[in-house]
Amino acid sequence: MDIMRTHPMVIIGGLLQENPFFVPPDEMLGELRRRRTAHVPS
Amino acid sequence: MIDASEERAVHLAGSELDRARHVCAFFHTRDEEYRVLMPFVVEGFEHGDRAFHIVDPAHRDEHIERLREGGIDTGSAEASGQLTVLRWEDAYLRGGHFDQNAMLALIEEVLRAGKAQGYPLTRLVANMEWALEDRPGVEDIVEYETRLNYVLPKYNDAVT
């Protein structure tokens, strides 16, 4: 679930934790851009 | 003006929030949601922080009621501007669709205004369940949340 990867902190089970799945914005935007490019019909 | 050294700790869900203050929260029920978030909201009022909430329009009345039950004088807080409770369609879904640029501008404006008005912090609590529905523009939500990570570090405010 991508949305989970955009938050540095997460509350699960009522407890605040650092989010191990967090991806910094430069990296995440790069991934989103690459994905969009990959989906452009040729 | 509040000196940074005087800034008070922000507690959420059993811990003190560090500098990373963009929080994703998952709840099974609304009771659980309020059990976890109310102490954070109440602490904000105790510190004189601004509360900016974005809620499901179907639950706005209940939200206000829950705040009242938590001891918050919602009438005077809304009148003074310390508390703002917007519906999805007044924020994420203005014009009937999600526009990530407009929303990023709104969040930044809210945080800037809070600071300009002298609030030590803004505690922004936004219900995002609309993103689970098939709304126009919802496909931009991941990019929006990512770009929010450029905006939020400029402020000390807490966003859940």
Backbone of each chain as ProteinMPNN parsed JSONL, in Angstrom:
{"seq_chain_A": "MDIMRTHPMVIIGGLLQENPFFVPPDEMLGELRRRRTAHVPS", "coords_chain_A": {"N_chain_A": [[0.846, -1.194, 0.0], [0.878, 1.957, -1.132], [0.359, 4.418, 0.148], [1.049, 4.178, 2.745], [3.776, 4.267, 2.598], [4.438, 6.885, 2.467], [4.505, 8.262, 4.803], [6.428, 9.273, 7.525], [5.931, 8.468, 10.118], [3.828, 6.195, 11.935], [0.664, 5.062, 13.169], [-0.23, 2.159, 14.548], [-2.274, -0.329, 15.857], [-2.861, 1.359, 17.909], [-0.519, 2.507, 18.757], [2.2, 4.751, 18.434], [4.703, 4.663, 16.003], [7.96, 4.631, 14.429], [7.935, 4.565, 10.923], [8.795, 1.807, 9.196], [8.549, 1.434, 6.519], [8.689, 3.811, 5.273], [9.417, 6.014, 2.589], [11.66, 8.393, 1.476], [10.8, 11.655, 0.067], [12.101, 12.447, -2.419], [12.971, 10.058, -3.511], [10.579, 8.631, -3.626], [9.007, 10.177, -5.366], [10.508, 9.884, -7.665], [10.15, 7.167, -8.126], [7.382, 7.13, -8.627], [7.307, 8.635, -10.967], [8.796, 7.029, -12.706], [7.136, 4.846, -12.849], [4.89, 5.909, -14.082], [5.934, 6.532, -16.574], [6.518, 4.027, -17.486], [4.021, 3.116, -17.964], [3.075, 4.45, -20.128], [1.465, 4.157, -23.187], [2.907, 2.612, -26.056]], "CA_chain_A": [[0.0, 0.0, 0.0], [1.795, 3.084, -1.305], [0.089, 5.55, 1.034], [1.801, 3.867, 3.969], [5.199, 4.56, 2.371], [4.626, 8.336, 2.379], [4.447, 8.855, 6.143], [7.563, 8.822, 8.345], [5.46, 7.869, 11.379], [2.575, 5.47, 11.737], [-0.002, 4.534, 14.372], [-0.881, 0.863, 14.314], [-2.58, -0.944, 17.146], [-2.947, 2.402, 18.932], [0.803, 2.962, 19.192], [2.996, 5.511, 17.47], [5.995, 4.031, 15.711], [8.615, 5.027, 13.187], [7.425, 3.71, 9.863], [9.929, 1.184, 8.504], [8.289, 1.418, 5.07], [8.735, 5.191, 4.757], [10.345, 6.308, 1.501], [11.807, 9.854, 1.383], [10.04, 12.157, -1.081], [12.829, 12.431, -3.704], [12.965, 8.672, -3.988], [9.2, 8.227, -3.923], [8.561, 10.874, -6.583], [11.221, 9.222, -8.764], [9.47, 5.888, -8.385], [6.08, 7.411, -9.25], [7.586, 9.089, -12.329], [9.21, 5.865, -13.503], [5.953, 4.001, -13.053], [4.037, 6.562, -15.085], [6.603, 6.395, -17.863], [6.394, 2.627, -17.889], [2.636, 2.826, -18.364], [2.688, 5.195, -21.333], [1.347, 3.212, -24.289], [3.866, 2.91, -27.127]], "C_chain_A": [[0.881, 1.244, 0.0], [1.607, 4.187, -0.273], [0.884, 5.412, 2.333], [3.274, 4.286, 3.816], [5.486, 6.058, 2.354], [4.604, 9.027, 3.744], [5.625, 8.358, 6.986], [7.149, 8.149, 9.658], [4.114, 7.194, 11.121], [1.999, 5.053, 13.094], [-0.692, 3.244, 13.973], [-1.106, 0.216, 15.677], [-2.553, 0.087, 18.262], [-1.607, 2.946, 19.387], [1.559, 3.651, 18.068], [4.348, 4.825, 17.272], [6.623, 4.697, 14.506], [8.172, 4.045, 12.124], [8.582, 3.092, 9.07], [9.768, 1.18, 6.984], [8.397, 2.8, 4.436], [9.8, 5.341, 3.672], [10.454, 7.833, 1.384], [11.249, 10.385, 0.064], [10.795, 12.142, -2.412], [12.737, 11.05, -4.339], [11.565, 8.249, -4.436], [8.695, 8.899, -5.202], [9.234, 10.259, -7.811], [10.532, 7.919, -9.142], [8.137, 6.116, -9.1], [6.268, 7.838, -10.704], [7.945, 7.91, -13.229], [8.016, 4.988, -13.83], [5.049, 4.575, -14.143], [4.615, 6.381, -16.48], [6.411, 4.977, -18.394], [5.001, 2.311, -18.411], [2.177, 3.606, -19.598], [2.604, 4.218, -22.507], [2.284, 3.594, -25.442], [3.141, 3.016, -28.463]], "O_chain_A": [[1.545, 1.551, 0.991], [2.576, 4.824, 0.14], [1.324, 6.396, 2.926], [3.931, 4.62, 4.802], [6.642, 6.466, 2.24], [4.679, 10.254, 3.818], [5.802, 7.15, 7.145], [7.906, 7.369, 10.236], [3.369, 7.571, 10.217], [2.732, 4.737, 14.031], [-1.62, 3.242, 13.164], [-0.224, 0.222, 16.535], [-2.264, -0.239, 19.414], [-1.553, 3.762, 20.308], [1.56, 3.205, 16.92], [5.034, 4.461, 18.227], [5.927, 5.259, 13.661], [8.045, 2.847, 12.379], [9.276, 3.804, 8.344], [10.731, 0.951, 6.252], [8.223, 2.955, 3.228], [10.926, 4.863, 3.812], [9.436, 8.503, 1.21], [11.223, 9.669, -0.937], [10.192, 11.852, -3.445], [12.466, 10.902, -5.53], [11.39, 7.606, -5.47], [8.034, 8.262, -6.022], [8.614, 10.127, -8.866], [10.356, 7.609, -10.32], [7.797, 5.405, -10.046], [5.487, 7.453, -11.573], [7.466, 7.802, -14.358], [7.896, 4.456, -14.934], [4.524, 3.858, -14.994], [3.893, 6.113, -17.44], [6.174, 4.763, -19.583], [4.81, 1.376, -19.189], [1.046, 3.45, -20.058], [3.577, 3.52, -22.793], [2.428, 4.775, -25.76], [3.773, 3.263, -29.49]]}, "seq_chain_B": "MIDASEERAVHLAGSELDRARHVCAFFHTRDEEYRVLMPFVVEGFEHGDRAFHIVDPAHRDEHIERLREGGIDTGSAEASGQLTVLRWEDAYLRGGHFDQNAMLALIEEVLRAGKAQGYPLTRLVANMEWALEDRPGVEDIVEYETRLNYVLPKYNDAVT", "coords_chain_B": {"N_chain_B": [[5.345, 35.328, 20.964], [6.95, 32.221, 20.719], [9.787, 30.815, 21.958], [12.022, 28.468, 20.47], [13.232, 26.801, 22.287], [11.444, 26.784, 24.273], [9.416, 25.3, 23.401], [6.789, 23.036, 23.727], [6.498, 19.533, 24.451], [5.021, 17.21, 22.195], [2.599, 14.834, 22.415], [1.538, 11.681, 21.226], [-0.45, 8.921, 20.739], [0.772, 7.358, 22.781], [3.468, 8.047, 22.718], [6.188, 10.468, 22.532], [6.175, 12.88, 20.035], [8.67, 13.201, 17.626], [10.851, 15.099, 15.487], [9.858, 14.337, 13.034], [6.791, 14.705, 11.884], [4.625, 13.869, 10.447], [2.061, 11.841, 10.298], [0.649, 8.666, 9.795], [-2.358, 7.101, 10.425], [-4.042, 4.182, 11.378], [-7.193, 2.855, 12.038], [-9.489, 0.578, 13.556], [-12.067, 1.049, 14.405], [-14.343, 3.813, 15.03], [-14.477, 4.416, 17.709], [-12.007, 3.512, 18.617], [-10.377, 5.236, 17.171], [-10.972, 7.758, 18.32], [-10.26, 7.257, 20.932], [-7.515, 7.065, 20.735], [-6.761, 9.471, 19.486], [-7.906, 11.605, 20.911], [-6.506, 12.355, 23.365], [-4.268, 13.615, 22.259], [-5.462, 15.729, 20.897], [-6.704, 17.095, 23.014], [-4.481, 17.733, 24.589], [-3.34, 19.589, 22.89], [-5.157, 21.728, 23.084], [-4.755, 22.358, 25.748], [-2.21, 23.369, 25.593], [-2.622, 25.612, 24.174], [-2.56, 25.401, 21.438], [-3.398, 25.465, 17.907], [-6.218, 23.857, 16.488], [-6.898, 21.998, 13.706], [-9.175, 20.41, 11.876], [-10.191, 17.917, 9.566], [-12.971, 16.382, 8.361], [-15.144, 13.551, 7.687], [-18.091, 14.45, 6.113], [-20.449, 13.247, 6.933], [-19.991, 12.672, 9.527], [-19.555, 14.944, 10.962], [-21.089, 16.259, 12.968], [-21.07, 14.358, 14.982], [-18.348, 14.328, 15.476], [-17.89, 16.874, 16.587], [-19.4, 16.548, 18.876], [-17.971, 14.527, 20.164], [-15.618, 15.913, 20.72], [-16.599, 17.752, 22.523], [-17.367, 16.043, 24.582], [-14.854, 15.356, 25.324], [-14.127, 17.501, 26.774], [-13.709, 19.898, 25.535], [-14.49, 23.206, 24.785], [-16.23, 23.669, 22.277], [-17.767, 25.588, 20.993], [-16.79, 28.181, 21.741], [-14.184, 27.813, 20.99], [-14.344, 27.44, 18.238], [-15.415, 29.877, 17.556], [-13.354, 31.619, 18.208], [-11.461, 30.883, 16.45], [-9.558, 29.089, 17.117], [-10.238, 26.465, 16.846], [-10.96, 24.691, 13.956], [-13.2, 22.98, 11.99], [-13.416, 21.289, 9.168], [-15.328, 20.015, 6.418], [-14.87, 17.214, 4.178], [-15.508, 18.139, 1.585], [-14.916, 20.797, 1.777], [-12.273, 20.909, 1.716], [-10.316, 18.58, 0.844], [-11.921, 17.786, -1.297], [-12.8, 19.965, -2.761], [-14.777, 21.53, -5.173], [-15.629, 19.127, -6.027], [-13.7, 17.28, -6.674], [-10.411, 15.816, -6.174], [-7.664, 17.858, -5.901], [-4.393, 17.936, -5.983], [-2.496, 20.021, -5.952], [-3.938, 22.268, -5.137], [-4.652, 21.411, -2.627], [-2.224, 21.041, -1.295], [-1.458, 23.691, -1.223], [-3.457, 24.696, 0.419], [-2.934, 23.376, 2.882], [-0.397, 24.361, 3.491], [-1.014, 27.051, 3.746], [-2.721, 26.991, 5.954], [-0.946, 26.153, 7.969], [0.909, 28.214, 7.918], [-0.709, 30.384, 8.567], [-1.526, 29.72, 11.153], [0.842, 29.964, 12.577], [1.367, 32.68, 12.094], [-0.731, 33.79, 13.467], [0.025, 33.427, 15.994], [-0.189, 31.011, 17.339], [1.297, 28.362, 19.185], [1.612, 25.869, 17.955], [0.154, 24.106, 15.179], [-2.191, 21.576, 15.237], [-3.02, 19.261, 13.111], [-5.602, 17.282, 12.107], [-6.653, 14.923, 9.951], [-9.169, 13.202, 8.391], [-8.996, 10.63, 6.095], [-10.585, 8.901, 4.715], [-12.084, 9.216, 2.44], [-10.399, 8.728, 0.381], [-10.513, 6.098, -0.079], [-12.655, 5.767, -1.567], [-14.133, 5.924, -4.852], [-13.191, 8.584, -6.079], [-12.926, 11.495, -8.183], [-9.643, 12.272, -9.144], [-8.417, 10.954, -7.111], [-6.334, 9.278, -7.643], [-4.063, 10.743, -7.422], [-3.285, 10.801, -4.829], [-1.096, 9.553, -3.543], [1.115, 10.845, -4.571], [0.564, 13.392, -3.641], [0.707, 13.032, -0.805], [3.367, 12.379, -0.62], [4.598, 14.724, -1.555], [3.833, 16.396, 0.463], [5.698, 15.867, 2.345], [7.773, 17.531, 1.738], [6.787, 19.952, 2.467], [5.982, 19.876, 5.213], [8.327, 19.588, 6.907], [9.173, 22.205, 7.073], [7.78, 23.356, 9.004], [6.817, 23.136, 12.502], [4.606, 21.802, 13.019], [2.096, 19.315, 13.733], [0.811, 16.644, 11.909], [-1.789, 14.512, 11.306]], "CA_chain_B": [[6.324, 34.465, 20.292], [7.45, 31.103, 21.531], [11.153, 30.432, 21.613], [12.07, 27.032, 20.17], [13.622, 26.054, 23.477], [10.289, 26.703, 25.171], [8.376, 24.507, 22.763], [6.389, 21.918, 24.574], [6.472, 18.231, 23.788], [3.755, 16.781, 21.609], [2.422, 13.392, 22.632], [0.542, 11.053, 20.361], [-0.515, 7.459, 20.761], [1.673, 6.725, 23.737], [4.867, 8.467, 22.585], [6.432, 11.869, 22.213], [6.495, 13.053, 18.616], [9.979, 13.797, 17.358], [10.744, 16.115, 14.446], [9.039, 13.823, 11.933], [5.457, 14.883, 12.462], [3.6, 13.484, 9.473], [1.701, 10.543, 10.87], [-0.436, 7.904, 9.175], [-2.98, 6.319, 11.498], [-5.061, 3.208, 10.977], [-8.062, 2.47, 13.151], [-10.541, -0.383, 13.206], [-13.388, 1.607, 14.712], [-14.271, 5.224, 15.42], [-14.163, 4.477, 19.14], [-10.545, 3.395, 18.734], [-9.815, 6.472, 16.616], [-11.075, 8.847, 19.301], [-9.497, 6.883, 22.129], [-6.101, 7.337, 20.462], [-6.477, 10.857, 19.065], [-8.411, 12.658, 21.815], [-5.487, 12.945, 24.254], [-3.444, 14.492, 21.42], [-6.255, 16.928, 20.632], [-6.894, 17.799, 24.293], [-3.177, 18.315, 24.945], [-3.183, 20.783, 22.059], [-5.927, 22.832, 23.677], [-4.078, 22.727, 27.001], [-1.01, 24.147, 25.243], [-3.0, 26.795, 23.398], [-2.304, 25.163, 20.016], [-4.546, 25.533, 17.027], [-6.71, 22.548, 16.052], [-7.493, 22.075, 12.375], [-9.649, 19.053, 11.626], [-10.934, 17.697, 8.33], [-13.751, 15.186, 8.716], [-16.215, 13.027, 6.84], [-19.265, 15.297, 6.38], [-21.491, 12.465, 7.611], [-19.644, 12.495, 10.94], [-19.114, 16.211, 11.555], [-21.799, 16.517, 14.229], [-20.542, 13.408, 15.976], [-16.989, 14.766, 15.806], [-18.022, 17.995, 17.529], [-19.902, 15.987, 20.129], [-16.857, 13.815, 20.818], [-14.704, 16.927, 21.256], [-17.259, 18.287, 23.735], [-17.238, 15.017, 25.637], [-13.453, 15.394, 25.75], [-13.919, 18.671, 27.622], [-13.378, 21.086, 24.734], [-15.591, 24.144, 24.559], [-16.119, 23.801, 20.821], [-18.403, 26.831, 20.555], [-15.888, 29.341, 21.834], [-12.947, 27.521, 20.235], [-14.616, 27.713, 16.821], [-15.631, 31.317, 17.401], [-12.071, 32.334, 18.298], [-10.576, 30.44, 15.366], [-8.599, 28.07, 17.588], [-10.704, 25.186, 16.287], [-11.643, 24.694, 12.662], [-13.581, 21.633, 11.549], [-13.885, 21.34, 7.786], [-15.792, 18.784, 5.778], [-14.029, 16.847, 3.025], [-15.76, 18.95, 0.385], [-14.359, 22.133, 1.984], [-10.813, 20.787, 1.727], [-9.79, 17.655, -0.178], [-12.809, 17.569, -2.437], [-13.388, 21.22, -3.242], [-15.106, 21.43, -6.588], [-16.055, 17.76, -6.333], [-12.601, 16.375, -7.003], [-9.182, 16.035, -5.423], [-6.641, 18.589, -6.64], [-3.267, 17.883, -5.04], [-1.828, 21.325, -5.828], [-4.795, 23.127, -4.316], [-4.642, 20.899, -1.246], [-0.915, 21.38, -0.708], [-1.497, 25.128, -0.95], [-4.325, 24.898, 1.587], [-2.237, 22.928, 4.098], [0.676, 25.31, 3.783], [-1.652, 28.277, 4.197], [-3.221, 26.742, 7.319], [0.182, 26.115, 8.899], [1.486, 29.552, 7.965], [-1.644, 31.258, 9.278], [-1.474, 29.363, 12.574], [2.054, 30.576, 13.105], [1.205, 34.139, 12.029], [-1.699, 34.193, 14.487], [0.654, 33.289, 17.305], [-0.367, 29.707, 17.987], [2.573, 27.651, 19.285], [1.597, 24.795, 16.963], [-1.125, 23.656, 14.656], [-2.356, 20.108, 15.237], [-3.947, 19.012, 12.021], [-6.094, 15.902, 12.086], [-7.437, 14.819, 8.722], [-9.695, 11.881, 8.04], [-8.704, 10.434, 4.67], [-11.315, 7.728, 4.207], [-12.603, 9.491, 1.101], [-9.446, 8.202, -0.599], [-10.874, 4.695, -0.347], [-13.796, 5.787, -2.484], [-13.735, 6.213, -6.222], [-13.406, 10.02, -6.283], [-12.042, 12.02, -9.22], [-8.375, 12.814, -8.664], [-7.89, 10.167, -5.985], [-5.102, 8.606, -8.066], [-2.919, 11.599, -7.095], [-3.134, 10.896, -3.373], [0.237, 9.131, -3.1], [2.017, 11.937, -4.918], [0.248, 14.473, -2.707], [1.26, 12.726, 0.526], [4.817, 12.453, -0.76], [4.993, 16.137, -1.645], [3.614, 16.982, 1.795], [6.941, 15.681, 3.102], [8.627, 18.706, 1.508], [6.156, 21.108, 3.126], [5.867, 19.771, 6.67], [9.557, 19.865, 7.678], [9.376, 23.657, 7.227], [6.98, 23.765, 10.162], [6.913, 22.179, 13.607], [3.254, 21.353, 13.288], [1.853, 17.867, 13.7], [-0.235, 16.326, 10.938], [-2.194, 13.117, 11.397]], "C_chain_B": [[6.822, 33.39, 21.255], [8.861, 30.774, 21.046], [11.199, 28.923, 21.411], [12.392, 26.213, 21.415], [12.456, 25.908, 24.45], [9.215, 25.76, 24.622], [8.062, 23.264, 23.591], [6.28, 20.626, 23.786], [5.062, 17.922, 23.279], [3.664, 15.268, 21.762], [1.308, 12.855, 21.744], [0.672, 9.544, 20.488], [0.609, 6.84, 21.592], [3.129, 7.147, 23.645], [4.952, 9.968, 22.367], [6.811, 11.957, 20.734], [7.848, 13.735, 18.487], [9.808, 14.828, 16.242], [9.913, 15.644, 13.257], [7.593, 13.791, 12.415], [4.336, 14.657, 11.453], [3.247, 12.028, 9.771], [0.523, 9.928, 10.13], [-1.059, 7.022, 10.262], [-4.061, 5.402, 10.945], [-5.871, 2.819, 12.2], [-9.112, 1.483, 12.664], [-11.926, 0.21, 13.39], [-13.23, 3.091, 15.066], [-13.981, 5.367, 16.911], [-12.646, 4.424, 19.342], [-9.868, 4.693, 18.259], [-9.831, 7.587, 17.67], [-10.298, 8.524, 20.581], [-8.022, 7.258, 21.939], [-5.847, 8.826, 20.222], [-6.897, 11.915, 20.078], [-7.353, 13.207, 22.772], [-4.564, 13.917, 23.518], [-4.17, 15.825, 21.165], [-6.385, 17.766, 21.914], [-5.587, 18.456, 24.738], [-2.935, 19.601, 24.165], [-3.933, 21.968, 22.642], [-5.28, 23.288, 24.984], [-2.851, 23.6, 26.734], [-1.343, 25.434, 24.487], [-2.728, 26.649, 21.912], [-3.588, 25.331, 19.208], [-4.924, 24.11, 16.616], [-7.395, 22.722, 14.706], [-7.874, 20.657, 11.975], [-10.413, 18.991, 10.303], [-11.64, 16.351, 8.478], [-14.717, 14.781, 7.601], [-17.473, 13.861, 7.137], [-20.363, 14.558, 7.134], [-21.231, 12.378, 9.116], [-19.277, 13.811, 11.628], [-19.789, 16.472, 12.91], [-21.274, 15.623, 15.346], [-19.137, 13.838, 16.424], [-17.026, 15.887, 16.846], [-18.468, 17.478, 18.899], [-18.786, 15.273, 20.897], [-15.855, 14.81, 21.409], [-15.28, 17.506, 22.544], [-17.131, 17.316, 24.9], [-15.809, 14.982, 26.175], [-13.119, 16.651, 26.551], [-13.595, 19.944, 26.857], [-14.626, 21.933, 24.515], [-15.572, 24.498, 23.069], [-16.714, 25.117, 20.318], [-17.429, 27.993, 20.598], [-14.601, 29.076, 21.063], [-13.157, 27.786, 18.744], [-14.771, 29.222, 16.603], [-14.308, 32.076, 17.406], [-11.126, 31.961, 17.162], [-9.555, 29.413, 15.818], [-8.95, 26.69, 17.037], [-11.397, 25.432, 14.951], [-11.952, 23.244, 12.314], [-14.176, 21.746, 10.152], [-14.402, 19.98, 7.344], [-14.883, 18.48, 4.593], [-14.241, 17.806, 1.857], [-15.316, 20.401, 0.543], [-12.831, 22.105, 1.911], [-10.347, 19.877, 0.584], [-10.631, 17.622, -1.446], [-13.517, 18.845, -2.871], [-13.63, 21.104, -4.747], [-15.449, 20.006, -7.0], [-14.943, 16.806, -6.719], [-11.367, 16.737, -6.186], [-8.137, 16.683, -6.326], [-5.431, 18.709, -5.708], [-2.575, 19.243, -4.883], [-2.628, 22.273, -4.945], [-4.722, 22.703, -2.847], [-3.313, 21.193, -0.553], [-0.874, 22.865, -0.352], [-2.34, 25.412, 0.287], [-3.597, 24.528, 2.881], [-1.153, 23.941, 4.478], [0.096, 26.622, 4.319], [-2.155, 28.132, 5.641], [-2.065, 26.802, 8.318], [0.816, 27.505, 9.045], [0.594, 30.494, 8.781], [-1.606, 30.981, 10.779], [-0.299, 30.04, 13.258], [1.884, 32.1, 13.178], [0.253, 34.628, 13.117], [-1.184, 33.957, 15.902], [0.41, 31.978, 18.018], [0.983, 28.985, 18.054], [2.693, 26.566, 18.202], [0.203, 24.7, 16.354], [-1.123, 22.139, 14.702], [-3.441, 19.793, 14.234], [-4.328, 17.531, 12.006], [-7.031, 15.765, 10.895], [-7.871, 13.374, 8.49], [-9.616, 11.719, 6.523], [-9.518, 9.297, 4.054], [-11.926, 7.944, 2.832], [-11.69, 8.881, 0.038], [-9.704, 6.726, -0.912], [-12.045, 4.608, -1.315], [-13.309, 6.208, -3.877], [-14.04, 7.679, -6.554], [-12.478, 10.524, -7.387], [-10.774, 12.626, -8.606], [-7.716, 11.977, -7.593], [-6.576, 9.468, -6.356], [-3.856, 9.453, -7.744], [-2.589, 11.616, -5.607], [-1.722, 10.53, -2.905], [1.25, 10.238, -3.394], [1.807, 13.126, -3.967], [0.892, 14.226, -1.339], [2.787, 12.781, 0.492], [5.278, 13.903, -0.764], [4.775, 16.883, -0.328], [4.885, 16.858, 2.648], [8.004, 16.733, 2.768], [8.099, 19.904, 2.291], [6.313, 21.022, 4.645], [7.173, 20.028, 7.426], [9.854, 21.36, 7.843], [8.651, 24.179, 8.467], [7.174, 22.736, 11.274], [5.594, 21.443, 13.814], [3.089, 19.838, 13.084], [0.649, 17.576, 12.816], [-0.541, 14.842, 10.971], [-3.34, 12.852, 10.446]], "O_chain_B": [[7.073, 33.639, 22.434], [9.08, 30.492, 19.868], [10.499, 28.18, 22.099], [11.906, 25.095, 21.588], [12.461, 25.044, 25.327], [8.23, 25.464, 25.299], [8.948, 22.559, 24.074], [6.001, 20.641, 22.587], [4.061, 18.328, 23.869], [4.532, 14.525, 21.303], [0.278, 13.5, 21.545], [1.757, 8.977, 20.36], [1.298, 5.92, 21.15], [3.955, 6.657, 24.415], [3.966, 10.642, 22.067], [7.658, 11.206, 20.251], [8.125, 14.726, 19.162], [8.718, 15.375, 16.076], [9.327, 16.463, 12.548], [7.218, 12.961, 13.244], [3.237, 15.194, 11.596], [4.036, 11.115, 9.525], [-0.479, 10.595, 9.873], [-0.349, 6.28, 10.941], [-4.891, 5.819, 10.137], [-5.323, 2.496, 13.254], [-9.563, 1.54, 11.52], [-12.846, -0.088, 12.629], [-12.131, 3.559, 15.362], [-13.321, 6.317, 17.332], [-12.08, 5.184, 20.128], [-8.915, 5.173, 18.873], [-8.828, 8.27, 17.88], [-9.749, 9.417, 21.227], [-7.366, 7.714, 22.875], [-4.851, 9.378, 20.689], [-6.32, 13.002, 20.112], [-7.302, 14.419, 22.979], [-4.13, 14.92, 24.085], [-3.566, 16.897, 21.214], [-6.201, 18.983, 21.896], [-5.585, 19.595, 25.206], [-2.4, 20.574, 24.697], [-3.409, 23.081, 22.688], [-5.265, 24.481, 25.286], [-2.499, 24.459, 27.543], [-0.46, 26.241, 24.198], [-2.667, 27.646, 21.193], [-4.695, 25.337, 19.746], [-4.053, 23.262, 16.42], [-8.347, 23.491, 14.574], [-7.01, 19.807, 11.762], [-11.178, 19.895, 9.968], [-11.003, 15.32, 8.691], [-15.047, 15.565, 6.711], [-17.878, 13.965, 8.295], [-21.122, 15.168, 7.888], [-22.133, 12.052, 9.888], [-18.753, 13.805, 12.742], [-19.13, 16.86, 13.874], [-21.063, 16.056, 16.478], [-18.787, 13.725, 17.599], [-16.301, 15.86, 17.841], [-17.975, 17.918, 19.938], [-18.673, 15.399, 22.117], [-15.304, 14.57, 22.484], [-14.564, 17.724, 23.522], [-16.833, 17.699, 26.032], [-15.579, 14.627, 27.331], [-11.974, 16.849, 26.958], [-13.246, 20.96, 27.46], [-15.675, 21.431, 24.111], [-14.976, 25.494, 22.66], [-16.231, 25.691, 19.342], [-17.259, 28.707, 19.61], [-13.991, 30.007, 20.537], [-12.263, 28.293, 18.066], [-14.315, 29.767, 15.597], [-14.156, 33.065, 16.689], [-10.119, 32.631, 16.935], [-8.771, 28.917, 15.009], [-8.073, 25.861, 16.795], [-12.294, 26.268, 14.837], [-11.069, 22.387, 12.341], [-15.292, 22.235, 9.974], [-13.967, 18.938, 7.835], [-14.211, 19.368, 4.067], [-13.282, 18.235, 1.215], [-15.33, 21.161, -0.425], [-12.175, 23.141, 2.03], [-10.026, 20.351, -0.506], [-10.101, 17.448, -2.543], [-14.674, 18.819, -3.291], [-12.77, 20.631, -5.49], [-15.549, 19.71, -8.191], [-15.203, 15.65, -7.054], [-11.286, 17.811, -5.59], [-7.771, 16.14, -7.369], [-5.449, 19.493, -4.758], [-2.118, 19.576, -3.79], [-2.07, 22.988, -4.114], [-4.731, 23.542, -1.946], [-3.281, 21.549, 0.625], [-0.331, 23.252, 0.683], [-1.988, 26.262, 1.105], [-3.639, 25.276, 3.858], [-1.02, 24.321, 5.641], [0.653, 27.225, 5.236], [-2.023, 29.055, 6.445], [-2.18, 27.417, 9.378], [1.205, 27.916, 10.138], [1.081, 31.294, 9.579], [-1.65, 31.912, 11.583], [-0.417, 30.603, 14.346], [2.212, 32.726, 14.187], [0.401, 35.738, 13.628], [-1.869, 34.248, 16.882], [0.764, 31.839, 19.189], [1.734, 28.996, 17.078], [3.758, 26.382, 17.613], [-0.785, 25.15, 16.935], [-0.172, 21.495, 14.26], [-4.625, 20.028, 14.475], [-3.471, 16.653, 11.905], [-8.076, 16.414, 10.839], [-7.05, 12.46, 8.405], [-10.104, 12.56, 5.769], [-9.172, 8.791, 2.987], [-12.25, 6.984, 2.133], [-12.135, 8.556, -1.063], [-9.178, 6.182, -1.883], [-12.385, 3.536, -1.814], [-12.225, 6.769, -4.038], [-15.027, 7.976, -7.227], [-11.356, 10.033, -7.517], [-10.848, 13.404, -7.655], [-6.582, 12.249, -7.2], [-5.795, 9.108, -5.475], [-2.734, 8.95, -7.786], [-1.711, 12.361, -5.173], [-1.21, 11.139, -1.965], [2.124, 10.531, -2.579], [2.765, 13.776, -3.549], [1.543, 15.112, -0.786], [3.42, 13.184, 1.468], [6.225, 14.267, -0.068], [5.449, 17.873, -0.043], [5.11, 17.655, 3.559], [9.026, 16.812, 3.449], [8.867, 20.763, 2.723], [6.729, 21.988, 5.285], [7.136, 20.635, 8.497], [10.693, 21.738, 8.661], [8.887, 25.301, 8.915], [7.632, 21.619, 11.033], [5.483, 20.572, 14.676], [3.851, 19.197, 12.36], [-0.405, 18.194, 12.964], [0.327, 14.012, 10.701], [-3.831, 11.726, 10.37]]}, "name": "protein", "num_of_chains": 2, "seq": "MDIMRTHPMVIIGGLLQENPFFVPPDEMLGELRRRRTAHVPSMIDASEERAVHLAGSELDRARHVCAFFHTRDEEYRVLMPFVVEGFEHGDRAFHIVDPAHRDEHIERLREGGIDTGSAEASGQLTVLRWEDAYLRGGHFDQNAMLALIEEVLRAGKAQGYPLTRLVANMEWALEDRPGVEDIVEYETRLNYVLPKYNDAVT"}
